[in-house]
Amino acid sequence: MEQQMSASERYERGLVLKQVQIFESALEDFQQAANDPQYAGKAHAQMALCFLFTGRHEDAVASFRQALTSSTLSSQERVHILYLLGQTLESLGRYAETLEAYNAVRREDAGFRDVARRIKHLSSGGRGPVPPRPFIGQPWVGDMLKLWGDFRLRLPSLLGQTWQSLGRYAETLEASRWVRRKRSSYRDLPRRIEYPEVTPMRRSSPPLSTRRPVLVRRGRIEKRRDARVAILLRSQFFSKSRMVVGEGELRDLSCGG
């Protein structure tokens, strides 16, 4: 046998069942909770919402009206229920009753949602969705529209300037790439620099043990034991005893160093 539940527990369980869309079981709990005057108004309003979810609009109207008879509802809760009642009546095409519900909302809270526009729309014979609120009446909207008009007139000129700037940037970028391709890099130096040819020459007078090659280099005669080879290499040097680090070049090495 099911344990007797209080109205509060029935109401809370009904909310959970409605949340997971088990509407028939939720309706049973709300009906039981509505027997308590403290929960009658809220329970009937939740029953009306369950009816709306299941497409039973006439039953929803009856439940909304039953909820409004409760004296335990706050003013804000009454306004919300009246607004939902008006929407439900409007969906059924009962426009005279709809206006009555919306006017009751306006008496309670004149600025509630879009009730003023709905009343104006229905009073002027309008049916169906309420047209969106025009923003032109707002002062800042007029300024924004004026700015947009000025910008639209200048738009072709701005686009032209942008394309010209992009074209100049592309030309500059291409020229920079061409210069980098044509510029000699450090690694290319040994292959690109042409060194003068070094020709060893011998003297006939000194004995064989003391003979040394005579190098002719750029119009000068240099006496060296070994011929130099034209190279150009990067080098690095450092010292363990002192904090000395640097870079240099190796040029024209000979077999003897």
C-alpha positions as CSV (number, residue, x, y, z in Angstrom):
1,M,0.0,0.0,0.0
2,E,1.3,3.4,-1.0
3,Q,2.3,5.6,1.9
4,Q,0.2,8.7,2.3
5,M,2.0,11.7,0.7
6,S,1.6,15.3,1.7
7,A,0.4,18.0,-0.8
8,S,3.9,19.4,-0.9
9,E,5.4,16.0,-1.8
10,R,2.7,15.5,-4.4
11,Y,3.4,18.8,-5.9
12,E,7.2,18.3,-6.0
13,R,6.9,14.9,-7.6
14,G,4.5,16.3,-10.1
15,L,7.1,18.9,-11.1
16,V,9.6,16.2,-11.7
17,L,7.2,14.0,-13.7
18,K,6.3,17.1,-15.9
19,Q,10.0,17.8,-16.4
20,V,10.6,14.3,-17.8
21,Q,7.3,14.6,-19.8
22,I,5.3,11.9,-18.0
23,F,2.3,14.2,-18.1
24,E,-0.5,11.8,-17.1
25,S,1.2,10.8,-13.9
26,A,2.1,14.4,-13.2
27,L,-1.6,15.4,-13.6
28,E,-2.5,12.9,-11.0
29,D,-0.1,14.3,-8.5
30,F,-1.1,17.9,-9.2
31,Q,-4.8,17.0,-8.8
32,Q,-4.0,15.5,-5.4
33,A,-1.9,18.5,-4.4
34,A,-4.8,20.9,-5.5
35,N,-6.9,19.5,-2.6
36,D,-4.7,21.5,-0.3
37,P,-5.7,25.3,-0.5
38,Q,-2.1,26.2,0.0
39,Y,-1.1,24.5,-3.3
40,A,-4.4,24.8,-5.2
41,G,-3.4,27.8,-7.3
42,K,0.1,26.5,-8.2
43,A,-1.2,22.9,-8.8
44,H,-3.9,24.1,-11.2
45,A,-1.5,26.2,-13.1
46,Q,0.9,23.2,-13.5
47,M,-2.0,21.1,-14.7
48,A,-2.8,23.7,-17.3
49,L,0.8,23.5,-18.6
50,C,0.5,19.7,-18.8
51,F,-2.7,20.1,-20.8
52,L,-0.9,22.6,-23.2
53,F,2.0,20.2,-23.7
54,T,-0.5,17.4,-24.7
55,G,-2.5,19.7,-27.0
56,R,-5.6,19.9,-24.7
57,H,-6.0,23.7,-24.9
58,E,-9.7,23.8,-23.7
59,D,-8.7,21.9,-20.5
60,A,-5.7,24.3,-20.1
61,V,-8.1,27.3,-20.2
62,A,-10.3,25.8,-17.5
63,S,-7.3,25.0,-15.3
64,F,-5.8,28.5,-15.7
65,R,-9.2,30.0,-14.7
66,Q,-9.4,27.6,-11.7
67,A,-5.9,28.7,-10.6
68,L,-6.9,32.4,-10.7
69,T,-9.6,31.7,-8.1
70,S,-6.9,30.9,-5.5
71,S,-6.1,33.5,-2.9
72,T,-2.7,32.2,-2.2
73,L,-1.1,33.4,-5.5
74,S,1.2,36.4,-5.4
75,S,0.6,39.4,-7.7
76,Q,3.4,38.3,-10.0
77,E,2.1,34.8,-10.3
78,R,-1.4,36.1,-11.2
79,V,0.1,38.2,-14.0
80,H,2.0,35.3,-15.5
81,I,-1.1,33.0,-15.3
82,L,-3.3,35.7,-16.9
83,Y,-0.8,36.2,-19.7
84,L,-0.6,32.4,-20.4
85,L,-4.4,32.3,-20.3
86,G,-4.5,35.1,-22.9
87,Q,-2.1,33.3,-25.2
88,T,-4.1,30.1,-24.9
89,L,-7.4,31.9,-25.7
90,E,-5.7,33.6,-28.6
91,S,-4.6,30.3,-30.1
92,L,-8.2,29.1,-29.9
93,G,-9.4,32.2,-31.7
94,R,-11.4,33.5,-28.7
95,Y,-10.2,37.1,-29.2
96,A,-12.7,38.9,-27.0
97,E,-11.7,36.7,-24.0
98,T,-8.1,37.2,-25.0
99,L,-8.4,41.0,-24.8
100,E,-10.1,40.7,-21.4
101,A,-7.1,38.6,-20.1
102,Y,-4.5,40.9,-21.6
103,N,-6.2,44.0,-20.2
104,A,-6.2,42.3,-16.8
105,V,-2.4,41.9,-17.2
106,R,-2.0,45.5,-18.1
107,R,-3.9,46.6,-15.1
108,E,-1.6,44.6,-12.9
109,D,1.6,45.4,-14.7
110,A,1.5,47.8,-17.7
111,G,5.0,47.0,-18.9
112,F,4.7,43.2,-18.7
113,R,6.4,41.6,-21.7
114,D,4.6,42.6,-25.0
115,V,1.1,42.8,-23.6
116,A,0.6,46.4,-24.8
117,R,1.5,45.6,-28.4
118,R,-0.7,42.5,-28.3
119,I,-3.7,44.6,-27.1
120,K,-3.0,47.1,-29.8
121,H,-2.7,44.4,-32.5
122,L,-5.9,42.7,-31.5
123,S,-7.9,45.9,-31.0
124,S,-7.0,47.0,-34.6
125,G,-8.3,43.8,-36.0
126,G,-5.0,42.1,-36.3
127,R,-4.8,38.3,-36.1
128,G,-1.9,35.9,-36.0
129,P,1.7,36.7,-34.7
130,V,2.3,40.2,-33.3
131,P,4.5,42.2,-35.7
132,P,8.0,42.8,-34.3
133,R,8.6,46.0,-32.5
134,P,10.0,48.8,-34.7
135,F,13.4,50.0,-33.5
136,I,13.3,53.3,-35.4
137,G,11.7,55.0,-32.4
138,Q,14.8,54.5,-30.3
139,P,17.1,57.6,-30.6
140,W,20.3,55.6,-30.9
141,V,18.8,53.6,-33.8
142,G,18.4,56.8,-35.9
143,D,22.0,57.6,-35.3
144,M,23.1,54.1,-36.3
145,L,21.0,54.3,-39.5
146,K,22.5,57.6,-40.4
147,L,26.1,56.3,-39.8
148,W,25.3,53.3,-41.9
149,G,24.0,55.5,-44.7
150,D,27.2,57.6,-44.7
151,F,29.3,54.4,-44.6
152,R,27.4,52.9,-47.5
153,L,28.1,55.9,-49.7
154,R,31.8,55.7,-48.9
155,L,32.0,51.9,-49.2
156,P,33.1,51.8,-52.9
157,S,35.8,54.3,-52.3
158,L,37.1,52.4,-49.2
159,L,37.1,49.1,-51.1
160,G,39.1,50.7,-54.0
161,Q,41.7,52.0,-51.5
162,T,41.9,48.7,-49.9
163,W,42.5,46.9,-53.2
164,Q,45.2,49.4,-54.1
165,S,46.9,49.0,-50.7
166,L,46.8,45.2,-51.2
167,G,48.3,45.5,-54.7
168,R,51.2,47.7,-53.4
169,Y,51.8,45.3,-50.6
170,A,51.9,42.3,-53.0
171,E,54.4,44.2,-55.3
172,T,56.6,45.0,-52.3
173,L,56.5,41.4,-51.1
174,E,57.4,40.1,-54.5
175,A,60.3,42.5,-54.9
176,S,61.6,41.6,-51.5
177,R,61.6,37.9,-52.4
178,W,63.4,38.7,-55.7
179,V,66.1,40.6,-53.8
180,R,66.6,37.7,-51.4
181,R,66.9,35.2,-54.2
182,K,69.6,37.4,-55.9
183,R,71.5,38.3,-52.8
184,S,74.6,36.2,-52.1
185,S,74.3,34.3,-48.9
186,Y,77.3,33.5,-46.7
187,R,77.2,29.9,-47.6
188,D,77.5,30.8,-51.3
189,L,80.7,32.8,-50.8
190,P,83.1,29.9,-51.4
191,R,81.4,29.0,-54.6
192,R,80.8,32.6,-55.9
193,I,84.1,34.4,-55.0
194,E,86.8,33.9,-57.5
195,Y,90.3,33.8,-56.0
196,P,93.5,34.5,-57.9
197,E,95.3,31.5,-59.1
198,V,98.3,30.6,-56.9
199,T,101.3,29.3,-58.9
200,P,104.3,27.9,-57.0
201,M,107.7,28.9,-58.3
202,R,111.1,27.4,-57.5
203,R,114.6,28.9,-57.3
204,S,117.5,27.0,-58.7
205,S,120.2,28.2,-56.4
206,P,119.3,26.8,-53.0
207,P,120.0,23.2,-52.3
208,L,117.2,20.7,-52.4
209,S,116.9,20.5,-48.6
210,T,116.2,24.2,-48.3
211,R,114.1,24.7,-51.3
212,R,110.8,26.3,-50.6
213,P,107.9,27.1,-53.0
214,V,107.7,30.7,-54.1
215,L,104.1,31.8,-54.4
216,V,103.0,34.6,-56.7
217,R,99.9,36.1,-55.3
218,R,98.3,39.2,-56.6
219,G,101.4,40.6,-58.1
220,R,103.5,39.8,-54.9
221,I,106.0,37.1,-54.3
222,E,105.6,35.3,-51.0
223,K,107.9,32.6,-49.7
224,R,106.0,29.7,-48.1
225,R,106.9,26.2,-47.3
226,D,103.5,24.8,-48.4
227,A,101.0,26.2,-51.0
228,R,97.8,27.6,-49.7
229,V,94.4,26.5,-50.9
230,A,91.7,29.2,-51.4
231,I,88.8,28.5,-49.0
232,L,86.4,30.6,-47.0
233,L,84.8,28.9,-44.0
234,R,83.0,30.0,-40.9
235,S,84.6,29.1,-37.6
236,Q,83.8,29.4,-33.9
237,F,86.2,29.7,-31.0
238,F,86.0,29.6,-27.2
239,S,88.3,29.4,-24.2
240,K,87.8,27.1,-21.2
241,S,89.8,29.3,-18.9
242,R,88.1,32.6,-19.9
243,M,84.6,33.4,-20.9
244,V,85.6,34.1,-24.5
245,V,83.3,33.1,-27.4
246,G,83.3,34.3,-30.9
247,E,83.0,33.6,-34.6
248,G,85.5,34.1,-37.4
249,E,86.6,33.0,-40.9
250,L,89.1,30.5,-42.1
251,R,90.8,31.6,-45.4
252,D,93.5,30.1,-47.6
253,L,94.7,27.2,-45.5
254,S,97.9,25.2,-46.3
255,C,98.8,21.6,-45.6
256,G,101.0,22.7,-42.7
257,G,98.3,24.8,-41.2
